[in-house]
Amino acid sequence: MAIDRAALAVGALRLASGVSFLADPLRANRLWGESEDPGPSARLLLRSMGYRDALIGGLLMGSALRGRDTRGWFLASGGADTADLLGGWSVHGDLKRGQQVRGLGGAVVGIGVGLWGATRRRAAPAQNQVLASSSSERSRTAGS
């Protein structure tokens, strides 16, 4: 079983981001450019985003470690970032320059990574490669 290292790395980053928003949403939010407490409604949304990112990241990692197709989880990851971009675009003019770059720029990068991962060719599972090579080996020796 081959591990999808790219999916493992992307999943780990998404999981870590989600956990940071769950553990300390205000501190995580400061990393994205907000210096003040955004209030209880925004903290609720930050935690919700944390659950979402932790779930997607964990499931992406799980698929990567099991050698399963990860394209659907990459698509879910890109979809989450698309939702963030669309939501952020509605308040673009109200954001400080640093928030625009980190928040909206991060969403654009996330969308790109999600699309890249979702459109990659799926590698043949290692088990099928072993079976195919041993089958062709038997065919060659049987013909000799």
Wavefront OBJ file of the C-alpha trace (Angstrom):
o trace
v 0.000 0.000 0.000
v 1.515 3.295 -1.147
v 1.092 6.381 1.006
v 0.039 9.529 -0.837
v 2.620 11.897 0.642
v 1.160 15.044 -0.940
v -2.288 14.269 0.475
v -0.744 13.447 3.839
v 1.048 16.823 3.956
v -1.990 18.839 2.820
v -4.238 16.936 5.226
v -1.835 17.529 8.114
v -1.761 21.274 7.408
v -5.548 21.457 7.209
v -5.924 19.385 10.397
v -3.411 21.569 12.260
v -5.203 24.721 11.121
v -8.535 23.311 12.265
v -7.180 22.264 15.656
v -5.668 25.725 16.160
v -9.078 27.337 15.565
v -10.670 24.895 18.001
v -8.055 25.220 20.736
v -7.667 29.001 20.687
v -9.833 30.710 18.062
v -8.727 34.231 19.020
v -5.036 33.418 18.696
v -5.599 31.613 15.404
v -7.638 34.547 14.151
v -4.771 36.911 15.003
v -2.536 34.879 12.675
v -4.981 35.722 9.891
v -4.752 39.441 10.652
v -7.481 40.234 13.206
v -5.992 42.001 16.217
v -9.152 42.356 18.318
v -11.749 39.997 19.762
v -14.364 39.730 16.998
v -17.167 38.909 19.459
v -19.063 35.760 20.383
v -20.801 35.235 17.025
v -17.501 35.378 15.153
v -15.848 33.067 17.724
v -18.635 30.560 17.060
v -17.935 30.757 13.326
v -14.189 30.418 13.913
v -14.761 27.234 15.896
v -17.111 25.937 13.204
v -14.396 26.566 10.647
v -11.994 24.723 12.939
v -14.240 21.646 13.093
v -14.637 21.712 9.320
v -10.918 22.003 8.650
v -9.974 19.378 11.243
v -12.515 16.957 9.782
v -11.438 17.463 6.160
v -7.753 17.351 7.080
v -8.132 14.215 9.191
v -10.101 12.389 6.517
v -7.630 13.450 3.823
v -4.786 12.121 5.976
v -6.658 8.888 6.679
v -7.235 8.247 2.984
v -3.593 9.050 2.234
v -2.296 6.649 4.895
v -4.595 3.842 3.734
v -3.593 4.238 0.095
v -7.144 5.173 -0.898
v -8.235 7.687 -3.492
v -7.777 11.166 -1.987
v -9.202 13.216 -4.832
v -12.622 13.647 -3.219
v -11.100 15.006 -0.016
v -8.912 17.390 -2.025
v -12.095 18.584 -3.719
v -13.800 19.040 -0.337
v -10.779 21.021 0.857
v -10.877 23.267 -2.210
v -14.625 23.650 -1.807
v -14.206 24.816 1.786
v -11.675 27.409 0.627
v -14.046 28.496 -2.148
v -16.729 29.138 0.479
v -14.196 31.142 2.502
v -13.228 33.178 -0.566
v -16.833 33.953 -1.472
v -17.649 34.916 2.110
v -14.483 36.994 2.392
v -15.119 38.742 -0.887
v -18.337 40.206 0.500
v -16.355 42.060 3.187
v -13.207 42.654 1.108
v -13.478 46.428 1.334
v -13.842 46.311 5.134
v -10.637 44.296 5.635
v -7.193 45.735 6.276
v -4.619 45.084 3.557
v -2.900 42.339 5.590
v -6.217 40.592 6.185
v -7.015 40.734 2.490
v -3.685 39.198 1.549
v -3.644 36.484 4.219
v -7.331 35.621 4.264
v -8.331 35.905 0.641
v -4.882 34.989 -0.677
v -4.830 31.914 1.532
v -8.232 30.885 0.187
v -7.014 31.266 -3.403
v -3.962 29.095 -2.665
v -6.195 26.542 -0.944
v -8.524 26.417 -3.947
v -5.547 25.853 -6.231
v -4.186 23.041 -4.060
v -7.643 21.473 -3.831
v -8.109 21.548 -7.606
v -4.602 20.204 -8.177
v -5.203 17.324 -5.797
v -8.681 16.591 -7.140
v -7.479 16.379 -10.744
v -4.354 14.272 -10.189
v -4.235 10.851 -11.756
v -4.754 8.118 -9.266
v -1.708 5.913 -8.919
v -2.329 2.204 -9.297
v -2.428 0.587 -5.856
v 0.816 -1.152 -4.948
v -0.997 -4.475 -4.418
v -2.296 -4.474 -8.006
v 1.184 -3.687 -9.304
v 2.623 -6.651 -7.400
v -0.115 -8.966 -8.693
v 0.356 -7.754 -12.253
v 4.132 -8.191 -12.159
v 3.933 -11.687 -10.647
v 1.293 -12.647 -13.248
v 3.464 -11.434 -16.128
v 6.446 -13.230 -14.608
v 4.489 -16.513 -14.550
v 3.413 -15.951 -18.155
v 7.014 -15.464 -19.280
v 8.315 -18.541 -17.447
v 5.394 -20.685 -18.652
v 6.165 -19.771 -22.270
v 9.855 -20.779 -21.955
l 1 2 3 4 5 6 7 8 9 10 11 12 13 14 15 16 17 18 19 20 21 22 23 24 25 26 27 28 29 30 31 32 33 34 35 36 37 38 39 40 41 42 43 44 45 46 47 48 49 50 51 52 53 54 55 56 57 58 59 60 61 62 63 64 65 66 67 68 69 70 71 72 73 74 75 76 77 78 79 80 81 82 83 84 85 86 87 88 89 90 91 92 93 94 95 96 97 98 99 100 101 102 103 104 105 106 107 108 109 110 111 112 113 114 115 116 117 118 119 120 121 122 123 124 125 126 127 128 129 130 131 132 133 134 135 136 137 138 139 140 141 142 143 144
